[in-house]
């Protein structure tokens, strides 16, 4: 029987800061625009956390089915592949967490759309269901899209555009175009984390038939791709700030720039792909720090 530690490992706590970054950015922008709702924001955090855990369970389950999690994989040993959690237990775990995230999501959408049109309610319920489907079929199922190089696109959408713009709308009932500058930024940073994961496992993924973008473009190309995403994300954040400038405090997020650039420099000089593993957590935490300082700057500027 699976232990509590095994379930915690399967939930992959180091991925949770990234899942929360888009939600917090949406909340911070809603505050800046003067329309924050505590109930919506709290439910958004709970729902995003549950969906991310469901996604991690499904990823663990799916990769074990495809044989990608094996002795040649450079990342942490996964729980289903190692036998810590049986496939049957993981299936049960996915059902429980999926159900909890669905209930939490329904409450989130209800509180966020109760003063708007019924159409908005059903649109967001549909997006929530799509999020769960996308989380499952990333590596699970007969034709997982993560195995044909589409994982980056879905991470960009479901970690960037949807949480930032969606949470902003659920808080405010509006969706100005300027919000998408930050939605793209968080989406690019989040995709960068996935890219690091795929860069680390490029050899094993190629041998296992998992054709990620790094497998397609190679080690050097994937590093250039990584740099382009991070730098473009920073450009979009600066553009938003200049366009919506009210106080110098809004540039508080620039304090995290050296951390992004330091890690990027080191990534370009790493020869052993296994050494890339710590940079996944570091980019996730840097993205969260960026988000918190960005939101703090917004809040102070309108205080």
N, C-alpha and C positions, 0 to 999 in steps of 0.2 A: 504493500500500500504506500502511495506517495506521501512523503513527509511535507511538513509546512515549509521547510527550507527549499524543497524541490519546487513547490508551487511559486514561491517567491522568486526563485531563479528563472522559472518559466515566464513569469510576468515581466522580467527584464526591467528592473527599476531604473536603470540608467537611461532608458528610452523615454521615460515619463516627462522629464523636463522639456523635451522637444514637443511632446504632444500638448503640453500646457502653454507653450509659447504663443501659438496662434490664438488660443482662447484669451489669454491675458492681453495680447495686443488688441484684439477686438474690443475688450472691456475698456482698456486705456483710451482707445479712440472714442468710444461712446462717452466716456467721462469728459474728454476734451470737447466734444460736441454738445455736452450738457444734458445727456439723457441716459444715465446709467441706472440699471435695475438690479438690486442685490439678489433677488430670487433667480433671475435669469442668469446672472454671472455665476452664482454658486452651482446651479444645475449644469451649466455649461462645463465647468471644471470637472464635476463628477462624471458627466457623460463622456467627455473626452478621455478621462482616465480609464474608464471601463472599456471604451472602444479600443484604446491602445493595448490594454491587457488582452482583450479578445484577439486582436491582431497578432500579438506576440505568441499567444497559445496556438493560433492557426498556423503561424509561420513555423513554429516548432514541429507541429503535427505534419504540415505539408512537406517540409524538407526531409523529414524522416521517411516519408513515403517514397520520395523521389530518389533517396540515397545520397542527397547532397550533404547532409550531416554525417560525415564519416571520419575516419582516422586522419585524413589528409586536410581536413578543414582547419584553418588557422585561428578561428575565433573560439569563444568559450564553448565547451561541450554542451549540447542541448539535452534537455531532460528526456524526451521520448527516445531519441537515438541511443542514449546511454542506458535506458531502461529504468531510470528513476521514476518516471511516470509512464504507465502503460498507455497504449493508444486508446483503449476503452475509457480510462480515467480522463485522458485529455479531451476526448469527445464530450464527456459529461461536463468537464470544466468549461469548455467552449459554450455549451448550451446554457449553463448557469450564468456565466458572465455576459453572454449575448443577450439573454433575457433581461438581466439587470440593466444593461445599457439601453435596451429598447424602452423599458419602463421609464428610466431616467430621461431618455430623449423625448418621450411623449410629454412628460411634465415640462421639460424645457420648452418645447415647441408650443404647448398650451399657454404657458405664462408669457411667452414671447410674442404670440400672435393673437391673443384674446381680444386685443383692441383694434386689430386690423381685419382684413378680409379673410373668409374661410379658405380662399385659394392659397393664401400664404401658409396656413396650417398644413394643408395636404402637400404642398411643395416641400416644406421642410421635413415632414414625416417621410416623404419619398427620398429625400437626400440622406436622411438618417439610415434608412433601410439600405440605400446604395452604399453608404459607408461600411456597413457590416458585411455586405456582399463583397465589396472590394477588399476588405481586410481578410476575408476567408480565401478568396481566389487568387491572392497574391502568390502563394506557393502551393495551395491545396487544390483539389479537384483534378479533373483529367487534363485541362489545358490552362494551367496557371499563367497569368500574364507576366509575372515576375521572371519567368523563364524565357521570355521572348523580348526582354529589354524595355517593357512598358512600365516597370516599377517606378522609374523616375517621374514619369508623367502623373501617375496616380498619387505619389507622395506630394508632388507640387500642388495638386488639386486639393487633396484631403488633409494636408498639414498646413497649407498656406491659404489658398483662395477661400475655401469653404469655411474654416474656423474663423478667420479674421473677418471676412465680409459677412458671414452668416451670423456670428455672435453680435457684430455691430448692428445688423438689421434687427435681430431679436430684441436688442436693448432699446433701439431708437425708432424703429419702424420706417427708417429711411436708408438709402444707400448711395451717398455721394461718390463720384468717381475717384476722388482723392484717396479713399480708403484702400483702393486696389494697389496703390504704390507700396503700402506696407504689407498687404496680402502677398504680393509678389516677392517682397524681401524675405518674409518668413518662409514662403514656399521654396525659394532658392536655397536658403540656409538649410532647411530640412532635407531637401534633395541632396545637398552636399554630404549630409550624414550617411544617407543611403549609398552615395557614391563611394565614400570611404570604406563602407562595409564591403561593397562589391570589388573595390580595388584590393582590399586585403585578401579576398577569396578568389581572385581572378583565375589562378591556375586550377584550383579544385572545381570552380564553377564551369570552366571550359571543359574539363574532363567529365563532368557530370551532366553536360548538356544544358546547363543554365546559361543562356546567352544574354548576359547583362551588357550594359553599355561599355564598361571597362573591357569585357571580353571582346567586344566588337572593335573598339578603337585602341586598345593596348594600354600599357602602363603609362607611357608618356602622354598620350592623348587624353587619358582619364585625369591626369594631373592638371593639364591645361583646361580641361572642361570644369574641373573643380575650382580652379582659380577664377575662371570666368563667372561662375555662379556666385561666388562669394563677393567678388568685386562689383558685379552688377547689382547684387542685393544692397550693398552699401550705397551705390549711386542712387538707387530708388529711394532709400531712406533719407538721404540728404536732400533730394529733390522735394520730397513731401515736406520736410522741415522748412525749407526755404519758401515754398509756396504758402505755407500755413504759419509763418513766423509770427510769434507774439512776444517771446522772451528768450534771452540767451540760454535759459535753463533747458530749452528744447534740444540743445546740442549735448546734453549730458551723456547721451548714448555713445558719443565719440570716445569715451574712456575705455570702451571695450575694443576699439579698433586695433590697438597693439597686440592684443591676445589673438585675434583672428590672423593678423599678419605674421606673428611669430610662428604659429602652428602651420600656416601655409608654407612658410619658408622651410620649416623642418620636413614637411611632407614631400617637398620637391627633392630633398636630399636623402631620403630614406631609400635604401637598397633592398632590405629584407622586408617583404610585404607584411610579415607578422607584426612588425614594429608599428604598423598603422593602427592597430587595434585601440590603443589608448586615446587616439585622436577622435574616435567616434564620440566617446563620452565628453571629451573636451570641447568639441564643436557643439554638442547638445547643450552643455552648460554655458558656453559662450553665447549661444543663441538666447538662452533664458536670461542671462545677465544683460545682454543687449536689450531684450524686450522689457525687462523690469526698469532699466534706466531710461529707456525711451518713454515708457508710460509715466514714470516718476516726473520726467521733464515736462510732459504734457499736463500732468495734474498740477504741478507747481505753477506753470505758466498761466493757468486759468484760475488759480486760487485767489 
